Amino acid sequence: MTENAVEAPAASHDEEDPKRVFFAFDFTDKTVAAVLEDFVDAPPDGVQPRTAEGAARGPDLWSTIEAEIGRADAVVGMVDHANANVGFELGFALGRGKPCFWGQARSAAPPWLTRAPFIGVIRDRASDRDELAAMVAGEGTVVEGRATLDNGTILLCPAPNLGRGIIQRVRTERPDWTVLDPSGWNLVDLVEKLDGAWRVVWVLLDFDPDVEKRDGQANAAHAAIAGFAAAQGLKVCPYRFESAREVVDVGRQVKEFRGALQFMQLMDELDQTLEADRAAVLAASKVRAGETGRGADQAAPATVAPLDAYRRWVQSAHATTVPFFGTTAKALKDVYVGLNVRIDQARHFEMRGDSDVEEDFRRKSLFSAARLTLGDLLRIPANLEVGVTGRWILLGDPGSGKSTLCRRLSCELARDEAGPLPVFASLNRLAATDNRRDVFDLVAADATRTSAESPAELAADLRERAREGLVWILLDGLDEVNEADAPRVPEILAALAADFGDCPIVVTSRRTAYAGPPEASFVAADLLPLDAPAQRQLLANWIGEGAAASAWERIQRSPRMVELAANPFLLTLIAKLEDEDTPLPPTRGALYDQAVKLLLRRGFGVERREMNSPQAAAAVLAPLSLELQRAGGESWTEDQVYQALSLAAEGSPAVRRALRQDWGDKTGEFLRDVRRNAGVLGPHDGPGGDWRYLHRSLREFLAARALADDEGLDVDGLIALLDTREGQRHWGETVALLVGLLGQEDPRRGALLEAIVTRDHDLAHRTLPQLEGLDPEEALELLDQVPAEESGDDAPWDGVDLAELLRNLRLDGADCGEVRRLVLEPVTPSMETRDLAHRYFALETSGVGVEREAFFRRCGRWPSTGVPNPPAMVRIPPTGDTSVSFAMGSPDGVGHGDERPQRQVTLSAYSMGATAVTEAEYARFDKSKGAKHPNHPVAGVSWWDAWLYARWVGCELPSEAQWECAARAGTTERWSHGDDEAELGEYAWFNGNSENRRHDVGTRKANPWGLLDMHGNVREWCADWLGEYDEAQTEDPSGLAAGADRVLRGGCCWDFADGCRSAYRNGLRPWWRGDYVGFRVVLPSS
């Protein structure tokens, strides 16, 4: 350890070489805040002031602060109360050897700066501009030297109240720890105090705000020590009592605890990785101290391999969420819930049992219908024989989590030193005409922007790893690429695929106007909506368990809110509105409107001040957003934003009036207010960065608002924009939101609505069900104009789409009798079974109602005598009890992940078909199907076909739980006969004995309850949507409220034995008609 100096040498600075001064600040005195703002906006000659205010809204606040401190010639802390955030930053700056100043906001120093360990540290008054300028021209306090790290742990914990109990327990249970008392020394002694330690456990407690103000003197003092320790290379582990004020800019996860006992339990968890953590810290310390040959006493810079530094940067850059409604971002891992993907091109992946492709891949094909994580998808090995290239297009709705999923995967990969490296970049930036860098150069430039690393060296290392197949390439935003740059995309992707053939590549895009793969080798996959358990978890992650339960209850009372809640971004907005006790709006547009109002009202910057006039700000932001929408792109320089606002003001007297009345007719003043306090739009990636919206959907909504307010709107010109794929991508969502904003009598609404529904399937189905005031006849006519999905069934809509529309009409007060008449009017004996099912399903599930016999007589399917009879049934349970319980799913170590968690489920008694429905039985319902093999189980039927047959015979499709209960028949083994695969052929037709063809039903042994062919022969449709099990559903579980795939159970004649297990799950799109897919029916005991 070297001696510590307390005086920094003076250095001269001028306009060409200004003194970079970083300000860490927080004030309750707004007059002093104004002094600093003026100083930063108009600094004296030779001074370049910097703050992290813009980064307070960004996803990586601490990295920005750390980089600013690293570049600074001096650091100033300005406070008028005890503040842990500022304390940490100043401590960190001192630990980095930076000249530091403490600026007093009043004539007397705040009490916390007059006590240990701040005694003797230089302080100056900074209550006005001249005093501030004089202070930063001085020399400041410097602490030199570097602590010698060893095996010790230091505890920083305030002594009052709860702190005394924590300190006592630590001294008793961890006597080798040092409890650091800050009295009797000052900050220039910190190097000596840290000698011999490798880790600091930092505890923040709550204090009486009327006495201690913000954070409390002890918290602020300890924060400075913790910041210094972090700069010196020690591991800092912060813990916060649940009612203590949150610290937001320390760059580390702050864990919460409720008492001394839980704190000590957290210490036990912390020590689970003690040896590895300590070894890593000490190894890094040796690198800093020894590799340059300077010795431990000199602050040698750390030398880190470029790829190791890159891994750290990835984790830092993608560690946090965009801070939707707070002064800081949350750790992404604390908010994120698992998102699943689904391969979209079924025919490319239909596998047969005799394929030489490994079973795990066969199971994860679409035909097996597994729900995959993005990591699972990218790990599937390329196999060109079955169309698997390792090149994927990930499709999702606005706000579905495409970018978040890639960011989260990037963090996970970066933490695994033995795994592949992530390379995550914006495709819009990569394809930009003025960009001549490849993806590796682009990412390397970002990763080394605030470090001394060489971007060229890092790019070369990444490229080399990619040639070895050890990189995963994630490109975000195909739909965000500018029209002029779009021709470059196929070239870029083809070059990546050719040069780095062993690297998986994924490109994200909105579904709207997706015109197929931009390069031939890419295969589409869908990002699935959040299922119910994931929705509840995301709510809890944002607002806590109690508030989440309340929000969930309110959501379930509204069918429209249930639909919105499946979207992660919309659910996040719902969570924060619930947190503010704001009424939940029923549509996307209303939800965005509430979110914008909330962001403008409650403030977003460090100071948490609302916009100068939130109402006027919203009125200005709408036309500004429209100009930026017209300009194209997803981010803009501040000059470009200024020019867009000037254009908006030129074209709108209302904008000019608002700027004049509330911002003194100063465009720059309005943008400064937006940058600091709005949150909707700003440099979210840090000071000096490009401006972008908190979420693209907010820009689209505000642009739609501006269009709605434009009495001279060129409707024909707007519709013309939707005639191209590029126009649909860029303007489709805005026009859809615009239609929702226009009044029912507005003449513009009809033309725009027709333009939407005739051009894009997904956009139409997001728009129609949420429109209020639709005439039922007009609504149904519009629905018939929707184009079919490009990948899938040829129907423009299905029963779920129609049910949502009918539910919306009913909620709007439409006469159910009239709605029913309109739906039934086209029904004739010539109508396809699928289309009949869509109409019956919609009438039944929407609450409009349908009468069974009348419906089937209308379509010519009702028998001339008698009624349709169900097949032979078996009562469950056979004991005659009114309910039956069983363990559903597989225990750990058995089966696959989607079969867990195993849980005890209780079902009301029911009866199930003894066999799958046969060809002969089905032909009585649909004569066009025929019965070439009367006793074969019917196959080649969609979920809709099966569902309508079940209604025809007065039954239902079984729930997934009913099916598994019947298949197990009171057993717990893999198959109903036990675990011996050699016996399976006695009970099932599967690939071991079937010759890969269907056989007559009932020709194998029955299970213990008398049911036949529950394993093998044909897979069987169930009523449920496919999704993760909900542990909370234990009585008559019905599965998810919505999804993409319907469940299939039982395996088939070409499946391996594993696929025929009682717990094995898969699924398909409801329109799919597979050669080995059939069904059986159930009848509730009631």
C-alpha positions, 0 to 999 in steps of 0.5 A: 500500500502506498501513502495517500495524497489529499491534494491534486495537482493543478492542471490547465484547461481551455476551450480546445482541451476542456476540463471534463467534470462529472456531477453526481447530485440530488437536491431538495432545494430546487433553487440550487437544482436550477443553478446546476442545470444552468451551469450544465447547459451553459458552462464557463469556458474551459469546462465540460460538465457531464451528468447522468440525468439522461441515463436515469431512464436508460437500461444501463445507468451504472455503466454510463456513470462508471464510464463518465467517471472514468473519462472525467478530469474531476468529479463533483458531488452536490447534495443538501441531504444524506444521499446514498446514490451520490455517496456511492458515486463519489466514493467510486470516483475517489477509489479511481483516483479522481480529484473530487469535490463536495459542493455544499448547497447551503452556507453550512454543510449538511450534517452528514458531511460534517461527521465521519468519515467525511471530516477533513474532506475538502468542501466548497459552497456552490449555491450560485453559478460563480461559486460553482465555477470557482469550486470546479477550478480548484484542485479537489481531494484525491486518494491514491493507492490500492488496497491489498486484497485477501480473504477478509469480508467487511460488513457496512451496517448502520448501528441503530435499531435493526442494525444492532441485531444484524451486527450482533448476529454477524459477530456471533455467527461470522466472527472472521468478518470485520464490522467497519465503524466509520468514526475516527478516520476519514475517506483518505484512509480508505485504502488502509481500511480495506486492506486484507478484504476481498468483499464488502457486505453493505446493508441499507436500513430505513431512517425517519425521513423527518430527521435524517432526510432521504437515506440517513447519514449512516447509509450515505457514509457507508455508500461512499465506502462501498463505492470506493471498495467497488472501484478498488476491485472488491466485490460489493454485495448490497442488501436493503431492508424492505422499507428503506429507500431504494438505491438506483445507480450502484450497478449491482442487484440490491437484495431485500430482506425483512429482518435479521433472520432473513438477512442471515439466511441471505448470507448463507445463500451468498456463501454458497459460491464463496470459494469461486467468487473469492478466487475470481476477485483475487485473481482479478486483483493479481492481474491489476497488481502484477501483470504490468510489473508495477507491484501491488502498491501502484494502481495498475489498470486491469488487463482483461482478455477482450472476449472476457471483457465482452462477456461482461459488457453484454451482461451489463448492457442487457442486464436491466429493463427499460424503466417503464415507470420509475427513476431507474431500470429493474434487473431484467432477471427479476422481471423476466418471465419465460417466453416460448416459441413455436416452429411455424412451418409444419410441413417442413418438420413432419417426421416419421418413426423410421427417420434417422434424425435423433429422437430429441430433435424429432420430439421438438419438431412442430409435428410433436408440438413442443413449446421451445425456448429460444435457446432450445430453438437455436440448439436444434442441429441443422438437418437439411434433409428435413428443412432445418437450417439453423436460420430462423425468423422469430415473429411476434406481435407489437410488445410480444417480447421479441427484443427482450427475449433476445436480450435475456438470452444474450445475458444467459449466454454471456454468463456461461464461459463454456458456451457460445458467445451472443452477438446481438445487434439492430438489423436496422443499424446493420442494414443502414446505407451509411453503415459499412461495418459487419455485425461483428464490427458494429457490436465491437464498437458498441462494446468498447465505446467506454473502454480502452479496448480495441474494437478491431481486436474484439471484432476479429476475436468474435469473427474467429469464434464465429468461424468455429460455430461458437457464436449465436447471432441475434438480429433484431427488427426486420420490420424496422429496416428503412425501405431504402435499406431493405434490399441490403438485408438478403445480402447481409443474411446470405453473407452471414449464412455463407461465411459462418455456416455453423452459427445459428442465426435468428432475426426478429420481426413483427408479424404484420406485413411479414412477406416471407423470409428475406433469405431462402434458408430462413424458417419462421417461428412464432413467439407465443403469447404469455400463458396464465401462469406467466401472466401472473408471474410478470404482474408479481415481478412488477408490483408484488404478489398482493397487488398482482392478485388484485390486478389478475382478478380485475383482468379476468372480469373483462374478456378484452383485458384477458386478451391484452394481458397475453402481451408482455408490454401491454401487461406491464402497462396494466401492472403499473396502472394497477400500481397507481390505482388507475382504472384499467382501460379496455382497448390497446389505444386506451391503454397507451393513452393512460400510460402516456398520461401517467408518464407525463404526470409523475415525472421520469428523471432523477428529480421525478418532476412532471412535465411543465404542463402534462396536458399541453405536452401530450398535445405537442408530442402527438404531432411530433411523433407523427413527424418522426413516424414520417421521417422513418427509423427508430432513433433520431439525433437531438437535432433531428428531433428538433427539426421534426418539432419545428415542422410540427409547429409550422403545421399546427397553430395548437402546437405553436400556442402550447409551446408559447404558453408553457415553454416560452415559445422555446422549442429547445426548452420543451425538448429539455423538459421532455428529455428530463421528465417525460419518459415517453421519448428521450436519449434512453441509452444515456447522455448524448445518445440518439432519442427513441421512444420507451416503446415503439407502440407509444410513438405509433399511438401518438402518431395516430392521435395526431392523425385523428385530430387532423381535420384535413386528413388525406384518407386516400393517401394514408390508405395508399401507404398500406398497399405495400409491404413496407407501408404495412410494416411502418404504418399498419399499427398506426392506422389500426390505432387511428380507427379505434380513436375515431368516433363511430360517426366519423366518415373516415373510419369506414374507409380506413377500417376496410383498408385494414381488414382487406390487407393484413390478417393479423392486423385485422384480428387485432383491430376488429374485436377492440372497436367499440360501436360496430354495427353487427352486420357491418362487423361480420361483413368486414370479418369475411373480407380478412385475408387468410393466414399466409401460413396455415388454414385458408379461412379468413377467421376461425371460431376464436376470432368470431367469438371475440368479435361477438363478445365485443358486440354483446358488450357494446349492447347489440341484440343477441337475437339479431347477432345470432340470426346474422351468424346463422344466416349463411349456414346451409347443408353445403357448408364445410364442417370446419366453418360450421364449427367456427360458427357454433363455437363462437355462438356458444362461447361468446354468450350469444347462445345457440340451440343444438338441434336447431343448428344441426337441422339447419345444416342438414346433420340432424338424424331424420329420426331420434338423436345422435348417440355418443359412442360406447362410454366408460364411467370414470371413476369406475367406483361410482364416486362423484370425483377422482384424484390423481397425480398429473404429469411426471416427477423429476427425472421422468419424461420431459420438462413440459410434463412438470410440475407434477401435481395432485388434481381432482376431477368431477366424475365423467364418462369417456369413449371406450375407444377413439371415434371410428370412421363409421361413427364419424361418417354418420356426422360427416358423410363426405368423410367416408368410412373406407376402414369402418373400425379404424379410428377416424384420422385426418380431422382438425380440432374444429372437426372433432369439437363439432362432432362432440357437440353433435353427439351431446358431448365434449372433447376431454380436457387434458386432465380428463384424458390423462386421468383415464389413460393412467386408470389409477396407475402412476407408471409410464404406461397404464400397464407399468414401466416395462416397454417390452409389454407395451405392444400388448396394449398399444399400436406403436412403431414397434408393432404397427408397421406405421399404420392405423389398426382397428380400435379395441384390438389391443388389451384394455387398461385397468378401467376398461379403456382401449387404445389410450396408448398409440394408434392415433393421437387424440385432440383435447379441449385445452390450449397447449401451455405450461401447467398451472400449479394453481389449477388443481380442481377440474383444470381447464388449461389456458384461456388462449394459445396457439396450439390445441393439446394432443395426447396418447401417441400414434402408430408411428411413435416411439414408446416414449411418445405413448406414455400417459404423461406425454404432451404435444399439440398442433394448430387447431386447423391441422389435419394429420394422418394420425390424429383422431379423438374421443369424447367425454360426457360430464356426470352432470 
